[in-house]
Amino acid sequence: MLNLLIEPLQYSFMQRSLTIAILVGIICAVVGSYLMVQRLALLGDAISHSVLPGLAIAFILNANIFVGAFIAGILSTICMNVIRTYSRIKEDAAMGIVFSAFFALGITLITLVQKDNKIDLNHFLFGNILGVTVEDVRDTFIITIIILAVVALIYKELLFYTFDPLGAEATGLPVNLLNLGLMGLIALTIVASLKAVGVILVLSLLITPAATAYLLVERLHQVMILGVMIGVISSISGMYLSYFYNLPSGPAIVLVTSGLFILTFLFSPTQGLLKIKS
């Protein structure tokens, strides 16, 4: 058994992939806890698909694709807020409009880039964690530090805003700034997860570990801690399954975390379906 655990670590690409998987498992669980509690899963999905134009434009300009994706993610959230604020369109409809427009633009640009350069950018859709470079690991580590530092710095304010936005505004907290900060954290998390699972599957890592933890504990910091443990275990387990059974890495990680959610949904001591029926 020990030899089976050590064997993949002999290869540098697996070392880099596992490092990325662990970092992504951590930040997705932390940021996803806020999304879960605020019932904003659709927002995470919208932003994840909205980063595609930024990826393509950054590639065309020979710029850092992480920066391009982040800018596109922030721009999409600004567009959603503008539509919601200055029209009768509700938030869910605004998300749908912006999400579909940005996603269509991204697919179009990616198709044009592939046609002219004969390269494959589809791994941004479905993930390509086995192809990460040392620079990718460095960038993801920096993003992880930034996200954890921001969450630690404004944890109390975000906690208050998450559970009582009106109360937070009444006490003088800058709720608009907090909301923008949360959107920025979501965008950064999605950017960091691109190489691991791609924009199609990133929502699962954002929501499922936090949702699993939510069925087991009650307080937000407990959801974060347990969600991080679930996210890291799922990421590592998915990578080992991918290595030994020749499975696509991103989907393998998502299948593991989904399986853990199903087990928790059925057998949670307090919230489990079978527990409730008994």
N, C-alpha and C positions, 0 to 999 in steps of 0.2 A: 504493500500500500504506500509506504514512504517513497519507494522508487517511482511509483506512478505519479505522485505529487511533485517529485523533483524533476522528472523527465522533461516536461515542457519548459522548465526554467533554464534549461541548458541553451536555449535558443534566444538570441537577443531580441528577435521580433516578438516572442512571447513575453519577454520581460517588459518591453515597451507597452504591449497590448494590455497586460495585466495592470500595469501602473495607470494607464488611461482608464481602464474599467473601474478600478478602485476610486480614482478621483471623481469620475462621473457618477458613480454610485453614491458618493458622499454628497455632492452638491445638488444632485437631482432630488434626493430625499429632503434636504434642508429647505430648498426653495419650493419643492412640491408640497410641503406641509402647509405653507401659506395658501397655495392654490386650492388645496383640498378643503381647508377650513373655510375659505371665502367662496367656495363653490365656483371657481373660475377655471375649471378644467378646459372649457372651450377656448378660453383666452390663451392658454398654453398651446393648444393645437393651432390656433390662428397664428400666433407669433412664430411657431416652429415652421409653418409653411411659408410665412412671409419673408423669411431670410433668404430664400432662393435667388431673388434678383440681385441681392447684395453679393452673393457668392459669384454669380456670373459676371457682374460688372467689375468686381475686384480682380477676377481672372483676366478680363479683357484689358484692364489698366495695369496688369502685372503688379497689383498691390496685395497686401496681406488679406487672405480670404476671411480670416476671423474678424478683421476690422470691417470688411464689407458686409458680412452677415450681421454683425452687431448693429451697424448703422441702419440697415434695412429693417431689422427687428424693431428698433426704436422708432423709426419713421412710420412703421405700420401701426404702432400703438398710438402715436400722435394723431394719425389719420382717423383711427377708430374714435378717439376721444373728441376730436373736432366734429365728426359726424354726429356723435351722441349728444354733444353739448349744444350745437347750433342748429339742430333740426329736430323733428318729431320722431326720428328713427331711434328705436330702442337699442340698448347695448348689444344684444344678441344678433340683431339684424346688421348692425354696424360691423361686428366681427365677421359675419358671413360675407358682407360686401367686400371688405378690405382683404380678408383671407383669400377669397377666390380670385380677386384681381391681382394681388401680389403673386399668388401661386402660378396663375396663368402666365404672367409676365416672366417669372423665373423659369418656367418650363420652356417658354419661347426663346429666351436668351441662351439657356443651356443648349438647346437644339442648334441654334445658330453658331455657338462657340464650337460645338462638336463637329459641325459641318465644315468649318473653316480650319480647325486645328487637328482633327482626327484624334481626339482624346476622349476619355471616358470620364464624365462628371457624375455618372449615375450613382457612384458610391456616396454622394452627399444625400441621396434620397434614401438609401438602404443601409448605409454604414460600411466602413471598410477598416475595422479596427486593427486587423492584422497588417495593414499597410502603413501604420503610423510611423512617423520619423521622430528622431530625437527633438527636433524643433517643435513638433506637435505636442510631445510630452511636456516640453518647457512651457509652451503657450497655455496648455491646459492646467498645468500646475500654478502658473501665475493667475489665471482666471479663478481657480479654486481658492487661492489665498485672498483675492479681492472679494469674492462672494462671502466667504466665511468672516472676513474682517468687517464688512459692511453689516452683515446680519448681527454680529456680536456688538457692534457699535450702536445700532439703533433697534436692538431687540425689543426693548420695553415699548418704544413708540410704535413699532410695527405690530406688536402684540395687541396694544390698545386699539389701534386702527383696524386690525383684522376682525376683532370681535365686536367693536362698537364704533363704526365710522362717524356717526353723528355725535356721539359723546366726545370722540377725539377732536372733532372740529369745534365743538362747544368749548373745550378747554384751551383752545388756541394752538393746537398742533397743526403744522403745515400739511394737511391731508393731501393736497394736490402734489406736493413734493414727495411725500411718502408713497403715494400711488405711482408716481413716475419712477421713484427709486425701485419699487417692487417690479415694475415692468422692465427696468434695466437689469435687475437680477435674473428675471426670467429669460431675457434675451441672451445674457451672458451664459447662463446655464445651457441654453439650447445650442449656442455657438460651440461651447466646450464639448457637447455631446455629439456633434455632427459626425466626427470620424468613427465614433463607437457604434451608434445605432442609426444614424441618419435622421432626416426630418420626419420620415414617415412613422418611425417607431419611438421617437424621443418622448412623446406624450406618455407612453407606458411607463418609462423610467421616472418621469416627473410625478405621476399620480399614483401608480400602483404600490410602491414601497410605503408611501405616506398613508395611503388608504388601508393597507394591511396593518400598519402600526396603529391606525385610528380605531381599528376593531379590537385592539388589545389594551390600549392605554387611553387616558383622557386628556391630560395636560399637553399643551403645545410642545414644550421642551422635551417631554417624554416621547411624543410622536416623532420629533426630529431625531432623537438619539436612536430609538428603535428602528425608525425608517432608514437611517444611515446604515445600521447593522444589516437590515434586510437588503438594502441596495448593494452593499459591498459583497455580501454572501451570494446574491443573485448574479452579480457581475463576474465574480471569480468562478462560480459554478458553471455559468454559461460559457466562459472561456475554456474551461476544461472539457466540457461536453463538445464544444466546437473542435477542440484539438483531437480528442480521442475518437470522435464519431464523424469527423469531416462534415460538420454542420456549419451553416452561415452564422457568424459570431453574434451579430446584432440580434437576429431573431432568437437565437439560443438563449441569450441573456433575458430577453423579454419573456420567453416561455417559462423560464425558471421563476422569475418574479411573479408572473401570472399564476403559476402553479402554487406558489406560497400564499398568494391571496386567496385562491380557491380553498386551500386547506384551512386557512384562518377563518374564512367566511363560513365554513361548515363546522369547525370545531373550536372556535374561540370560546373560552370559559364563560364570558359574559354576553357576547354578541353573536356567537355561532348559531347558524340555522338549526343544526341538530340539537344544540343545547336548548334553544327556545322551544322547539317542538317537544322535547322531553319534559 
